[in-house]
């Protein structure tokens, strides 16, 4: 079955474009019907980030779920990993996060979690998609069985306690000055409070959402404001979350950015030292730097790669028993604690390593020198340019040039008509030449 609505991370698109009240209503009805299994009173938890359209989508989802007999617990603005955790903790049949993550405010999305707190499988999404195209009016609940909806006020404290419990009981960060950038998003309350309760001297930016400013010149996709603030207040570390706080990047005391690859290296090395790695390796995507792979090999660890997307990382982790994985973009998945990427929990693990080593972040979080990596995008109008003979010949020639001195990765975007061409290797001039050759071939064919 062709997927019309669900992408790699739920349903996402422009508010009142792709994501309309009508669609949200039908998603609530369809998902509610799919997850009504057994004779108990069924419930769903709904969280959201701080986008203006969140109110509209939330109300439409509530109407959909209650119309088919599900009770709804409204969490308000909460990080995606908090919604996943609370779905399981509150014994809900289903969890929903209204968010478009790191996208601008005028986009929004609907992410669904099963009762175990994990994102839904392709098979269950297909069930929901099938119902979205059907007439569900005959399946509406009888008047006496219509669901109720209420807001839950204690969830912020529950998530903060959960995050703190991922550290040793006596862990304290007294004396560490932290700047946390909440991206004007879902973690604007919980992240600063958790850090303060752990003893940090907290400076906060991106903590004044107005419905429009989520991810705007703040957060992990725009870390320049955090880098400047760290230097201004002479902080020991900066923490940049994204709009729904499932990813994190770090800024060192010099104001330099530390990406997800370095953070995976920090956490994995710490877990290995403590005997906490469930497998002798880590899972990352094809975009992670070759330098990370070489670093892990130096520690006797493997790096297993998946397609781009934290969903694929997590699927591989679950299938093969890994407990550390992530993406260069800052999705760090620590499955001992979370069922999805959790920016705050990952940041706390990094802080614990920094404190234990007693070294500045610029040293503690620099584990390898990344190889030169160049990524270029080529937009095309129609067709499948990667199947054209001239493009395939250019790709083969590029791979021959790199030989064993690097990697070439070419993939179509899953969300727009763009071919992404990435190469990395020891020789930057060679890498740039290889990328340009393929880009020129694709552009000529497109």
N, C-alpha and C positions, 0 to 999 in steps of 0.2 A: 504494500500500500504506500502511495506517495504521501510524504509528510507535508501537509498544507500549512499547519500552524506551528508545530513544535520544531525548534532548532536544537542545537547542541546544549542549550541551557534554558529550557522552557520556551515560552512564547514571548517574543520581544518585537517592538516596533514603535512607530510614532503614536503618541497618545491622540485619540480621536482620528487616527488614520488606520493603522492596523489594530491597535489596542482600543477598542470602543466599549462603551457600557454594554452593548448588545453581546459582543463577544465574551466579555467577562461574565455576564449573566449566564450564558450558555456553558462556559467553562465550569462555573460553579455547579450548575445542574448536572452536567455530564460527569465531572469528577466525583460529585456527591453520589451519583447513582453507582459508579464503578466501585466506590469504596464503602458501600453499605453492605457489609458482609457479616452475617450473624444476626442475632435477635436483640443485641444490646442497643442502648441509645447512642447514636453515632455523633461524633464531634469533629470539628475541624478548627485548627488555629490559623489565624491570619495575621501576618506582620507586614510591614511596609517600610520603605525609606521615606525621604522627606519631599518627594516631588509633589507639586500641586495636584497632578492627575491622580495621585494615590487615593485621595478621598473618593473620587468618582468611581474608580475601579473597585475599591474596597466595598462601597455600598452595593455595586452591581453584583459582586461575588456573594455578599451576604444574602441578597435576594435570591440568587441561584441556589445556594446551599440550603437555605431555610425552606425554599419551595419544594425541595425533594426530601425534607424531613431531617436534615442535619442541624445540630446545634453548632453555633459559631462562637469561638472565643477570640476577641480582638485584642491584639498585643500592642498596637500602635507602632511608632517607629522603633525598629529593632534590627540588629544585624542579621544577615542571612543565616550565619551559623547558629545564632541564638534561636531562630525560628526552627531550624532543624533539630536542635537539642530539645527545645520545649515541646515539639511534636511528640517526641518519644517520652519525655519526662512526664507530660500531662496526659499520657495514654490516649492521645488523639488518634483517629483513624487516618488523618490526612493533615498536612501542613502546607500553607501557601505563603510565599514571599512575593510582595508586589514591588518590583524593582527592575531597573535596567542597568544595575551595577555601575560601571564607570561611564556610561553614556550621558549626554547632556539631559537637562531636565525635561525637554519636550518628547523624549522617548520614555517608554515604560515597559514593564514586562510582568509575566506571571510565572513563577517557579513553583513546582509542586514537589512535596516530600511525602514518602510513604510513612506508615506508622513506626518504622524503625529509624526514621530520621534521614534516610538516604533518598537521593533523587530517584525519580521513577525510571523504570526500565523502558526500553523502546516498545516492548509488547504492551505494557499498560498505557503508555502514551497513545499507542495505536487504538486501543479500546476507547479512550476518551475522544480521539479524533473522529472515530466512526460515529459516535453519538452526537458530536458537534454538527454533523451533516444530516442528522435525523430529526424527526418531529418528536420531542420529548413530552409534549403536553399530556399524553395519556399516562405518564409516569409520575406526575405531580402527586405530592402527599395529600392525603385526606386532611380536611381542616383541623381535625384534632391532633394530627401528627406533624403539622408544620413546625419547623425548628425555631429555637430561640437564639438570640444573639446578645452577648454582653461583653463589656470591656474588662480586662484583667489588669489590675493595678500593680501587682507585685513582681512582674516579670523582669524588670530591670535589675532588681536586687538578686533575683535568682540567677540571671546570667552572669552578673559580676562574681557571685560566689563560685559558680561553675568555673569561670576563667581562672580565678585565684587558686582553686583546688588542683589545677594542672601543675602547680609548683609545690615543692616541699612545704609542709605546714609552717615551718619557722622561717621561710624565705621572706626577706625584707630588702627593699631597694632604697633604704634611707641614704640621703645624701646625693642621689643620682638626679641630675636635672634633665628632665625630658620635655621636649616639645612634641605634642601630638597633634597631627593634622587630621581632623575627622571628615574632611571633604564636604562639610555642610550636609552630611548624610546620616545614615541610620545609627552610627555609633557616637553621635555628638554628645550623648549623656553618659553612656556606659563606659567608654574608653577612658576619659579623664578621671571618672570616679574610681575605676578599678586601679589605675596607676597611682592615684592619690592614696587609696586605702593600703596599697603595698609600700607606701613610704616615699614615693617619688616626689620631688619638687616639680610640679607639673605646670607647664605653660601650654595653653591651648590655642590653636587657630582652626579655622574652618568649623566652628562650633555654633554658628548662628544661621541655621537654615531658614529660608523665607519662601520655600516652594519653587524657587527659580534658580538658586545659586549652587545646587548640588554639583560637585565636580568642576565648578567654574573657577579656574585659575588656582585650585587647591586640590589636595588629595594625591594619590599615588600616580595618577596620569599627568599631573601638573605639579611636580615637586619643588619648583623653583621658590615658591613662597616659603616652604618649610626649610629649604636650604639656607635662605637668607635669614630666617628667624633663628635658626640654630646658631649661626654666626653672631647675630645681634645680641642674643642673651647668653652667649657662651655656654650653651647646653652641652651635655655629655653625649646626647643621642637625640635624633629626631625619628618619629614614627609616622609614616604616611599611610592612611587607610584609603580605600575607595568608597564609593557611594553606599554600598551595602556591606562594607567591612569584611568581605571574604578574601581580600588580598591585602598585602602589606609590602612596603619598601622601607628601607632604613636610610637615614642620613647620619654620617659620622660627625664627630666633633669639629671637623674642619669644613663641614658643609658639603661634603661629597656624597653622592648617591651610592647606595649598596643595593644591588638588584636581587631578584629571587634566586638566581643561581648561587650567589655567594651565601645567601641565607640558608639554602638547602645544605650547602657545604658545612656551615657552622653547626646546624642542628644535627645533621647526620654524624659528623665527627664526634659531637658530644654524646649522642645516643650510643655510638659504637664504644666510646671510652667507658660509658656506664653500663654496658651490656644490655642496652634497651632496644637494639635493632632486632626486629623479629626475623628478618632475612638479612643476608650479607650484601645488601645493596639498597639502592634508592630508585624510584620511578620518576622520570621527567619526560618532557615532550621532545619532539624532534628539533625544537627551537633552542633548547638549552645549549650553552656554549661547549665546544669541544674541550676547552680548558677544565670545565667541571668534570667531564668524563675522565680526563687524565688525572685530575686530583683524586677522584675516588679510586682509580686504579692504584695510585700510590699508597692508599690506605688499605688496599686489599678488598675494596668494595666494587660491585658492579653498578653500572648505570643502565637501566632498561628504559627504552624510549617508546612513547606512544604518539598518536596523532595529537594535534594541538587542541587543547580544551581540558579543563580540570576534571570534567566528567570522565574522559578516557583514562586520565591518570588514576583516578579513584577506582574505576572498573578493573584496571590492571592490578592495582594494589590489593583489592578484595579477592580477585581471582587467584593471586599467587602469594598472598600472605605478607606483603610488605606493609610497614607502618610509617614510612616517611616517603613523601613524594611532593611534586609541585611543578610550578612553571616559572620561567624567567620573569614573567610579569608580576609575580608576587603571590600567586596562589600557593600557599604552603599547606599541605594536608598531613596532619599528624593523627592517624586513625586510632591511636590509643585514646585520644580525647574527643575527636570530632568526626562527624560523618561527611564533612565538606571542608573547603578551605576556611580557615578562621584567622583573620588578620591580627586580632588582639592576642589570641593564644600563641600564635607564632612569635609575635613581638615579645611576649613575656618569656618565652623559651630563649630567645636571643639575649634578652636582658640578663637572664640568669647565667648564661655562658660568659658574657662580658664581665659580670660581677665576680664570678668564680675565678676567671683568669687574672683579674686585677689589671687589665690592660685597656688602653683606649679603644674605642670602637673601630677606628681606622686600622688598628692592628688585629684586633680580635675577629673582625669580620672580613678581613682580606685573606682568603685562603688560597687563591690561585690568580694568576694573571690571565685574563680572558684573551683568547685568540681574536685577531681582527675579524669582525663579522659585519657583513654588509647586506642589507635587505632593501630591495626596491620593488615597487608595485607597478604593474602595467595594466591599464584599463583597456578592456576590449568591448566591442559592440555586441557581438553575437557569435554563436558557433563554439567550437572547441579548439582553440589555437594550439593547445599542447599536443593535439593529434596530427598536426600538419607536419609533413615530411621535413621541411626546412628547419622547423623548430626542434624536432627530434634530433636532427643532425647537429644543430648548435649545442644542444644539451649533451650529446655524446662527446663532442669535441671538448666542451668545458670540463666534463668529468675526467677526460684523458689528461687535460692540462693539470688539474689538481692532483691526479694520481693518488698517492697515499698521504698527501700533505694537507688534506683538508676535506671539507664536506660541501656538497651542493644539494640544496633542497628547493624544489619547485612545487608549488601547490596552488590550486585555485582557492580563492576566498569562499567561505561558506555563506556569506551574507551579501556580497556585491560582485559585479562582473570585473573582477580583478585577479590577475595572476601574480602571486608573490614569489619573488626570486631571491633566495638567500644563499650566500656562500660564506665559508670561514676557513681560515688556514693560517699557517705560520707567516706567510708572505702577503702583506696587505696589498701590494701592487698587483700581485697575481690574482688575489681574491676579487679586487675591483675589476680587473680585466675580464675575468670569467663572468661576473654578474652582468657587466655591460654587454658582453657578447650575447648572452641569452636574452637580456632585455630587448636588445635591438632586433633579434630574430622574432621574438613574440610580438613586438610593436609592428614589425613589417607584416606579419601574418594577420594581425588583428584589424 
